[in-house]
Amino acid sequence: MSGSKLLIIGFVWPEPNSSAAGGRMMQLIELFLKRKFDIVYASPANFSEHAEDLEALGIRQEKIEVNTSVFDEFLNEEQPTHVLFDRFMMEEQFGWRVAEHCPEAVRILDTEDLHFLRKGRQQAYKEKKSFKKEFLYSDMAKREIASILRSDMSLIISKAEIELLVDQFKVSRRLLLYMPFLLKPIKDEHIRELPNFEDRQNFISIGNFLHAPNWDKTLFLKEEIWPLIKAAIPEAEVHVYGAYTSQKVEQLHNPKQGFLIKGRAPNAIECIKNARVLLGPVRFGAGLKGKFIDSMKAGTPSITTTIGAEGLCGDLPWCGEIANSAEEIARQAINLYTMPKRWKIAQRNGFQIINNRFQYKVHSANFFKRLTKLNSNLEGHRQQNFIGQILMHHTTQSTKYMSLWIESKNKISSKESI
């Protein structure tokens, strides 16, 4: 697709070493670079010292602002053929402007995960209730699904989330594309270089602490699970890694209990591969959890919950054990840590999951096949999605005039302050 121009509107600047979302964005960028797209990455977020150097990849970086017609001028200058929105909030903020100024551009939404599903599960957990579909019908669900319907194609990272959208909310499959993590196969030479069972020690937990499920997971581990493991394996430690540790996280650090807060991992896989077992007791969340992909690459079996494993292994056996109570998680962790044969089977399961379910070639081919079809019949595709056209029409009107009102208000405030 030489001659095509992609504008990515990012929620944040991608940090692949800090979060799975950052790694996911870099995988998508690589897809487009291989197809010779000219890429501009724009974001209203502040620059981060940990962000990927996109300019080194030949990608232009632009800082943009919300609620300003300056972005309209930017669009008119750039005239992208394709626009990728990083999460529904960016489509909500900028999508109507793209539709108005670049009507022929293909609009793609990368959901990352379904935010309303994660929030619904979190709400059920807070209320100490079993998760039921009633928790899905929130204002966030209305906003996110409206964004999906307005877009020409939405990338969904988990098959479980596609089925939820189709079955529960009657979203057309024509608007959705299953796009999991895009990984290269794990080869025998990589496996031979990994430390074996005997050369590894201790447990590990990892996850960006800006993400609420990771903070909750760490607290669950510290208060309920780790004391049970430590009592059975007194010499063991758990090393807890994660970007953006706050004071409340650092206060959990306790060397006497073998619970060590390590902060940002310089290299996630290098840290994980020296541990014997990864602990990921996720109690709420959505999408695919990147920590388990990293653990599979590192050959480190893991213990997680039903939610933690969702969408990752399909019909294949998990790369460790799945349990949901503190007692069962601890019991399975102890067994996996102390049983070499069981550990080696779990490790092989992880390699099998990556090599069978996350093939870069398969999913990238599916993506560009769908994109080519969209490019050739965008008008027909949109006509079949009349609900999306209605939502775009009304969203354009309401959001447009609200945005213009905010812009005018800001101009008045600026003049008054002079």
C-alpha positions in Angstrom: 0.0 0.0 0.0 2.8 2.4 -1.0 1.6 6.0 -1.1 -0.8 5.5 1.8 -0.6 7.8 4.9 -1.5 6.7 8.4 -2.3 9.1 11.1 -2.3 7.5 14.6 -4.1 9.5 17.3 -2.6 8.1 20.5 -4.1 8.2 23.9 -0.5 8.2 25.2 3.0 8.0 23.7 3.8 4.3 23.4 6.0 2.8 26.1 6.5 -0.8 25.1 8.8 -1.5 28.2 6.1 -0.1 30.6 2.9 -1.8 29.5 1.3 -4.3 27.2 -0.6 -1.5 25.5 2.6 0.2 24.5 3.9 -3.1 23.1 0.7 -3.6 21.2 0.9 -0.2 19.6 4.4 -0.9 18.4 3.3 -4.1 16.9 0.6 -2.3 14.9 3.1 0.4 13.9 5.4 -2.3 12.6 2.6 -3.7 10.5 2.1 -0.4 8.7 5.8 0.3 8.3 6.3 -3.0 6.5 3.6 -2.0 4.1 5.4 1.3 3.4 2.9 3.6 5.0 3.9 7.1 5.7 3.1 7.4 9.5 2.4 10.4 11.7 1.8 9.8 15.4 -0.1 12.5 17.2 -1.2 12.7 20.8 -2.6 15.2 23.2 -0.7 13.5 26.1 2.5 14.9 27.5 5.7 13.4 26.2 7.2 10.7 28.4 10.9 10.0 28.9 10.1 6.2 28.7 8.3 6.5 25.3 9.6 4.8 22.2 11.7 7.0 19.9 9.3 7.0 17.0 11.3 9.4 14.9 14.2 6.9 14.9 11.7 4.7 12.9 11.0 7.4 10.5 7.7 8.4 12.1 6.8 12.0 12.6 5.6 13.0 16.1 3.1 15.7 16.6 1.6 17.1 19.8 -2.0 18.0 19.4 -4.7 19.6 21.5 -8.3 18.9 22.2 -11.2 21.3 21.5 -9.4 23.4 19.0 -9.8 24.1 15.3 -6.1 24.0 15.0 -6.5 20.2 14.7 -8.8 20.8 11.7 -6.0 22.7 10.0 -3.6 19.9 10.8 -5.9 17.4 9.2 -6.3 19.5 6.1 -2.5 19.7 5.7 -1.9 16.0 6.4 -4.8 14.5 4.5 -4.3 10.9 5.8 -5.7 8.0 3.9 -6.1 6.0 7.1 -6.6 7.0 10.7 -6.0 4.7 13.7 -7.6 5.8 17.0 -5.8 4.5 20.1 -8.8 3.6 22.4 -12.3 4.9 22.1 -11.6 8.1 23.9 -9.5 9.3 21.0 -12.2 8.4 18.5 -14.8 10.2 20.6 -12.6 13.3 20.8 -11.3 13.5 17.3 -13.3 11.1 15.2 -16.0 13.7 14.1 -13.2 16.1 13.0 -11.6 13.3 10.9 -15.0 12.4 9.3 -15.7 16.1 8.5 -12.3 17.0 7.1 -11.0 13.6 5.7 -14.3 11.8 4.8 -12.6 9.3 2.6 -10.0 8.2 5.2 -10.6 4.7 6.6 -11.2 5.1 10.3 -9.8 2.2 12.5 -10.3 1.9 16.2 -7.9 -0.1 18.3 -9.9 -0.8 21.5 -6.8 -2.3 23.4 -9.4 -4.0 25.6 -13.1 -3.4 26.2 -12.9 -0.7 28.8 -16.6 -1.1 29.8 -16.0 -4.8 30.5 -13.0 -4.1 32.7 -14.9 -1.4 34.6 -18.0 -3.6 35.0 -15.9 -6.3 36.5 -14.2 -3.8 38.8 -17.5 -2.5 39.9 -18.8 -6.0 40.7 -15.6 -6.7 42.7 -16.0 -3.5 44.7 -19.6 -4.3 45.5 -18.6 -7.8 46.4 -21.1 -9.3 44.0 -20.9 -12.0 41.3 -20.3 -10.4 37.9 -23.5 -10.4 35.9 -24.5 -8.8 32.6 -26.2 -6.0 34.4 -22.7 -4.6 35.2 -22.1 -4.2 31.5 -24.9 -1.8 30.8 -23.1 1.4 31.8 -22.6 4.8 30.3 -19.1 3.7 29.4 -20.5 0.8 27.4 -22.8 3.2 25.5 -19.8 5.4 24.7 -17.4 2.6 23.7 -19.9 0.7 21.6 -21.0 3.9 19.9 -17.3 4.5 19.0 -17.1 1.0 17.6 -20.2 1.5 15.5 -18.9 4.9 14.1 -15.6 3.3 13.0 -15.0 1.5 9.8 -13.1 -1.3 11.5 -12.4 -2.1 15.2 -9.5 -4.2 16.3 -10.5 -6.5 19.1 -7.7 -8.2 21.0 -9.7 -11.1 22.5 -12.1 -13.6 20.9 -14.1 -13.5 24.1 -14.7 -9.8 23.6 -15.8 -10.3 20.0 -18.4 -12.8 21.2 -19.6 -10.4 23.9 -20.0 -7.6 21.4 -21.8 -9.8 18.9 -24.0 -11.9 21.2 -24.8 -9.3 24.0 -24.8 -6.1 22.0 -25.6 -7.3 18.5 -22.6 -5.5 16.9 -22.0 -6.8 13.3 -19.0 -9.0 12.8 -18.3 -6.9 9.7 -17.2 -4.1 11.9 -14.9 -6.2 14.1 -11.5 -7.9 13.4 -9.8 -10.3 15.8 -6.3 -8.9 16.3 -4.4 -10.4 19.2 -0.8 -9.8 20.1 1.4 -10.3 17.0 4.3 -12.6 17.8 7.0 -14.4 16.1 7.3 -18.1 16.8 9.4 -19.4 19.7 12.2 -21.5 18.2 14.2 -24.4 19.6 17.4 -22.3 19.8 15.6 -19.7 22.0 14.3 -22.5 24.3 17.8 -24.0 24.7 19.1 -20.6 25.9 16.6 -20.2 28.7 17.6 -21.1 32.3 16.3 -24.5 33.3 14.2 -25.4 36.4 17.2 -25.9 38.7 18.9 -22.6 37.7 15.8 -20.5 38.6 14.7 -19.3 41.9 12.0 -17.2 43.5 8.6 -16.0 42.3 7.9 -12.9 40.2 4.9 -10.6 39.7 4.8 -7.8 37.1 2.5 -5.1 35.8 2.2 -1.4 35.3 0.8 0.2 38.5 -1.1 2.9 36.6 -3.5 0.0 35.7 -5.9 -0.6 38.5 -6.1 -4.4 38.1 -2.3 -4.6 38.7 -2.5 -2.7 42.0 -5.3 -4.9 43.2 -3.4 -8.0 42.1 -0.4 -6.9 44.1 -2.5 -6.2 47.2 -4.2 -9.6 46.9 -0.9 -11.3 46.6 0.7 -9.5 49.6 -2.2 -9.9 52.0 -3.7 -13.3 51.2 -1.6 -15.4 49.0 2.1 -14.8 49.8 1.8 -15.6 53.5 0.6 -19.1 52.5 3.4 -19.6 50.0 6.1 -18.2 52.3 5.0 -20.6 55.1 5.5 -23.6 52.8 8.7 -22.3 51.2 10.5 -20.1 53.8 13.5 -19.4 51.6 11.4 -18.1 48.7 11.0 -14.4 47.7 8.6 -12.7 45.4 10.0 -9.9 43.3 7.3 -7.4 42.3 8.1 -5.4 39.2 6.0 -2.6 37.6 6.4 0.8 36.1 5.0 3.9 37.9 5.2 2.6 41.5 3.5 5.0 43.9 4.0 5.4 47.7 1.2 3.0 48.5 2.9 0.3 46.4 6.4 0.9 47.8 4.9 0.6 51.3 4.3 -3.1 50.6 8.1 -3.7 50.4 9.0 -6.1 53.3 12.4 -7.9 53.1 11.6 -10.0 56.2 8.6 -11.4 54.5 10.4 -11.9 51.2 8.1 -9.5 49.5 10.3 -7.2 47.4 9.0 -4.2 45.4 11.5 -3.8 42.6 9.9 -1.0 40.5 10.3 -0.7 36.8 11.8 -3.7 35.1 14.8 -2.7 32.9 13.8 -5.7 30.6 10.7 -7.6 31.5 11.6 -10.9 29.8 15.1 -10.9 31.3 13.7 -10.4 34.8 11.0 -13.0 34.3 13.3 -15.7 32.9 15.3 -16.0 36.1 12.2 -16.6 38.2 10.7 -20.1 38.5 7.0 -19.1 38.7 5.1 -15.9 37.8 2.2 -15.0 40.1 -0.7 -13.1 38.4 -3.8 -13.3 40.5 -5.9 -10.8 38.5 -9.3 -10.3 40.0 -10.8 -8.0 37.3 -9.8 -6.8 33.9 -10.3 -7.3 30.2 -8.4 -7.9 27.0 -5.2 -10.0 27.0 -2.7 -9.7 29.8 0.8 -9.0 28.4 2.5 -10.2 31.5 1.5 -13.8 30.6 2.8 -13.5 27.1 6.1 -12.3 28.5 6.2 -15.2 30.9 5.6 -17.7 28.1 8.4 -16.1 26.1 10.6 -16.4 29.1 9.7 -20.0 29.7 8.3 -19.2 33.1 5.1 -21.0 34.1 2.4 -18.9 35.7 -0.5 -19.0 38.1 -3.5 -16.9 37.3 -7.2 -16.6 37.6 -10.0 -17.3 35.1 -10.1 -13.6 34.2 -6.3 -13.5 33.9 -6.2 -16.4 31.4 -9.2 -15.2 29.4 -8.6 -15.1 25.6 -5.0 -16.4 25.8 -5.0 -20.2 25.6 -8.3 -21.1 23.9 -8.7 -24.8 23.9 -5.0 -25.4 24.7 -3.8 -26.2 28.3 -2.7 -23.2 30.3 1.0 -22.6 30.9 0.8 -23.4 34.6 -2.4 -23.4 36.7 -5.7 -21.5 36.9 -7.2 -20.9 40.3 -9.4 -18.2 41.9 -9.2 -18.4 45.7 -6.2 -17.4 47.7 -5.8 -20.9 49.1 -6.0 -22.6 45.8 -3.6 -20.1 44.1 -1.1 -20.6 46.8 -1.4 -24.4 46.7 -0.9 -24.5 42.9 2.0 -22.1 43.1 3.8 -24.3 45.7 3.2 -27.4 43.6 4.5 -25.7 40.4 7.5 -24.3 42.3 8.6 -27.7 43.7 7.7 -30.2 41.0 10.2 -30.2 38.1 8.1 -32.5 35.8 5.0 -30.5 36.2 6.9 -27.3 35.7 8.4 -28.5 32.4 5.0 -29.5 31.0 3.7 -26.0 31.9 6.6 -24.4 30.2 6.0 -26.4 27.0 2.3 -25.4 27.1 3.4 -21.7 27.0 5.5 -22.2 23.9 2.6 -24.0 22.3 0.1 -21.2 23.0 2.3 -18.6 21.4 3.2 -20.6 18.4 -0.4 -21.7 17.7 -2.5 -18.6 18.7 -0.5 -15.5 18.0 1.1 -16.0 14.6 2.3 -12.7 13.2 1.9 -13.8 9.6 -1.6 -15.1 10.0 -3.1 -12.1 11.7 -1.3 -9.5 9.7 -2.5 -11.2 6.5 -6.1 -11.1 7.8 -5.8 -7.5 8.7 -4.5 -6.3 5.3 -7.0 -8.5 3.5 -9.8 -6.7 5.4 -8.2 -3.3 4.9 -7.9 -3.9 1.2 -11.6 -4.7 1.0 -12.4 -1.5 2.9 -10.2 0.6 0.6 -12.0 -0.8 -2.5 -15.6 -0.3 -1.2 -15.6 2.1 1.7 -18.9 3.8 0.7 -20.7 0.5 0.4 -19.3 -0.7 3.7 -20.6 2.5 5.4 -24.0 2.2 3.8 -24.4 -1.2 5.3 -23.6 0.3 8.7 -26.5 2.8 8.8 -26.6 2.9 12.6 -23.0 4.0 12.6 -23.9 6.8 10.1 -26.7 7.9 12.4 -24.3 7.9 15.4 -21.7 9.8 13.5 -24.3 12.4 12.3 -25.6 13.1 15.8 -22.2 12.9 17.5 -20.7 15.3 14.9 -23.4 17.8 15.7 -23.4 17.5 19.5 -19.6 17.1 19.9 -18.9 19.8 17.3 -20.9 22.5 19.0 -19.7 21.5 22.5 -16.1 21.6 21.3 -16.6 25.0 19.6 -18.2 26.3 22.8 -15.2 25.2 24.8 -12.8 26.7 22.3 -14.6 30.0 22.3 -14.7 30.0 26.2 -11.0 29.3 26.2 -10.3 32.2 23.9 -12.4 34.5 26.1 -10.6 33.4 29.2 -7.2 33.9 27.5 -8.1 37.5 26.5 -9.4 38.3 30.0 -6.1 37.1 31.6 -4.0 39.4 29.4 
